[in-house]
């Protein structure tokens, strides 16, 4: 029988960094049964005391934290030792190592990565652009996009576009359906652009479309989910991509993050040509 662990994630900021690190960590263990509780903007000893008290009441409690204030970090570590709670700092040793390598002191400022700088506003603009150019809207603006995604319905175009936008890349996506025409100029000028085609296994697409059709009753279920029709759609899209020498990514067994990482590799290669 597997023990269930109580994971306490403590951050002095939004907790986004710690949550991603824990996601990567837990994915490496096949039999890791846990419940997770997050504590964000933790910046006082009083807050630490409350968390320690709660953790002490749980069986198999474990603390992971990202706190840059060295005094508060020491306090948390000491209180954890006193109460026999496993406690691990995620950034501490890395910051110390970089401090020695760069021969300068770290500023130890919470939320230092969330500054309203040029990169921040670039991400906001990319998100705004991507949302207004989703699902075939304003396709004539393709020259203003960093990345253009094409694919049949349910090939993760929208979630991938949003993820890329959050990374600061203005993304336009176009669905390949009967009544959706891609701009002729897009094919003519594609050598200057980063255009990527997304495909997926027809059987998998059929299952995903059935789920969507159950929510949206206006969809023609037979045509939308028929595997043979989908197979024809996918083959037709592949021909279009190959005709224009557009890179193709099969998203069947890929997460949005993995798909986006591959797209960004293509983007870098294209930009450096």
N, C-alpha and C positions, 0 to 999 in steps of 0.2 A: 504494500500500500504506500502511495506517495504522500509525503508530508505536504501540507499546504503552507506556503510562506506568505507573510504579511509584509509587503514592500512599501516603505515610506520614502517618497521622493521629495526631498527638501531643496528648494531653490530660493535664492535671494532676488530672483527676477521672475520672468514669466513662466519658467519651467520648461520651455520649449526644447532647449539643448539637452537637459537631463532626460526628458521623455524620449527623445530620439536615441540617446545613448542606451537607455534601458531597453528600448525596442530592439536595438541591435544585439544587446546582451542576451535577452531572454530567447531570442530566435535561435541561439546556439545550443539550447538544451531541449531535447525532445520531451522529457517528462518533468516539466517545471510548472507545478500547480501553484498559482499565486493570486492574491488580491492586492490591488495597487491603490495607494492613496497619495494624492499630491498636495504639497503645501508650497504655495508660491509667495513671493515677496516676504520671505522670512528674514528679518533683519534685526531682531532683538533677542536677548537672552530669555525674556519672558515667553516669547513664542516658542523658543527651543524647549523650554521646560514643559510646556503643554504637550508638545509633540512627543517628548521622551516619556512623559507620564502615560500617554495613550499607547505608545509602542510597547511599554513595559507590561501593559495589561493584555497584550496579544501574545499568542504562541508563535514561535518562529519569526519574530520580527527582524527585519533587516532595513538599515537606513542607507540610502544613497543620496549624496548631496552635491550641489554646485553652489558654493558660497565663497566669495572672493575676499571678504573681510577676514583677515588672519586671526584677529582676536575672537571673533564669533566662531570661526572654524575650530580653534583650539577648545573653546567652551563646549561645542557640540561633541567633539572627540572625547573630551574628558568625561562628560556626562554619560556618554554611551558606554565607556569603559566601566564607570561606576555601576551602571545598571546591566552590565553584561550583554549589551546589544551590539551585534556586528554592525560596523559603520564604515562606509567607504566614500572618500572624497574623489570626485571624478576629475576635477581640473587642477587641484592643488599641486601635485608633483609636476604636472606639465607646465604650469605657470612658472614654478620655481626653476625648472630646467631651462625654459626659454629666457628667464631673467638672467641666468648665468651665461647662457649662450650669447645673448644680445648685450650683455654687460650694462644692463639698466634695470631699475626697479619697476615692477608692475604697478599700475595705478590702483589696483584693487577696488575698482568702482563697479557696484552692481548695475546691471542693465547697460553696460558700456557699449554692447553691440547694437543696442536699439537707439542709435542716434539719428536725428533728422538731418542726414547728410545727403550728398548727391546721389549715392547709391539707393538710399531709402526712397527718394522721390522718383528715381528711375523705376523702381519696383511698382510704385503706385501708378505711374503712367502706363507701365506695361500691363498691369491688371485692368485698368480702365480700357485700354485698347483691346485687350483680349476679350473682355466681356461684351464689348460692343461689336466685335467681329466674330462672334461665336456662331457655329452651325450655319455657315454660308451667308452671314450678314455682311454687307458692304465689301463684297469680294473685289471690287474695283480698287480697293486700298492696298492691294497685295504688296506694292512696292514699299509701303511704310512698315511692313512686318519684318521682324527678324527671322521668324520661322513660319512656314506654311505647312499645315498638315492636311492630308487628304485620306479619305477612307470611307468604306460603306458604313451603314448604321451599326452602332454598338462596338466600334473598334477603339473606344476610349479616347476619342479625339478631344472632347471637352475637358475631362479631368486632367488629361496630359497637358492641354493648353493652359489650364489654370495653374498647374504645378510649375510649368515653365515661366508663366507670368510672375509667379511669386519669387522666381529666381532672377527676375528682371528682364525677361525676353518677351517682347511684344509678339504674340502668336495669333495667327489667323487660321481657322480651320474650315474646311469645305466638305460637306457630306456628298458622297457619290450616289445620288439617287436619280430616278428617271427625269424628274422635273428640275433638277439642279444642274445648271450648266457652269462649267468652270470657264473663267475668262480666257478668250483666245490668246490674249497678250501674255497670259501666265505661261503658256506653253512656249511662246516665242522668246520670252525673256527669262526663262527658267534657269539658264546658265548663270545669271547674275544673282539668283535667289537661292535660299535654302528651303527646298521643297522636299518633304518626306512623305512617303506613302505608308499607311498602316493597313495591315491585313490580319486576319485571324481564321482559325479553323471553322468551317461552316457549321459543323455540329455544335460547337461551343457557342457560336453566334446565335444559332437557333434557340438554344436554351436561354440565353440572356434576353433575346427578343421576346420569348414567351413570358418571361417575368415582367418585362416592360408592358406588354400587351394586356396583361392582367390589371395593370394600373390604369392604362389609357385605353378605355373601351372603344374609342373611335378608330383604332387601328384595325386594318384588315388582317386578321390573325392568319388566315391561310396563306396569303401572299407574303406577309412579313416574316413568317417563321418557317416556311417550306425550305427544307435543306437543299434541295436541288436548285431552287431559285436563288438561294443565298450563294451556293457554289458558283453559279453563273455570274452573280454580282462580283464575287471575289476575283474570279478569273478575269473578268472584264477590267476590274480595277488594276490588276497586276499588269495586264497588257498596256494600259494607259501609263503606268509607272515606268515600265521597261522601254516603251516607245520614247519617253522623254528623259530616260536615264536618271530617274529619280530614285534615290535609295529606298529600299523597302524594309520595314520592320514588322515581324510577326509578333503580335502582342498576346497571343493565346496563353502563354505561360509566363508572361511578364507582368510585374507590378507596374503601376504608373511611374514610380520612381526609377525603375530599371529602364523603362521605355524612354523616359526623359533623359536619362544619362546617355543612352545611345544616340539620341537626337542631338544632344549637346556636343558629342564627339564629332558627329557629321557637320554640325554648325562650325566648329573650330577648324576642321579640315577645309571646309568651304571658304571660310574667312581668310585662311592663311595661304590660299592658292595665289 
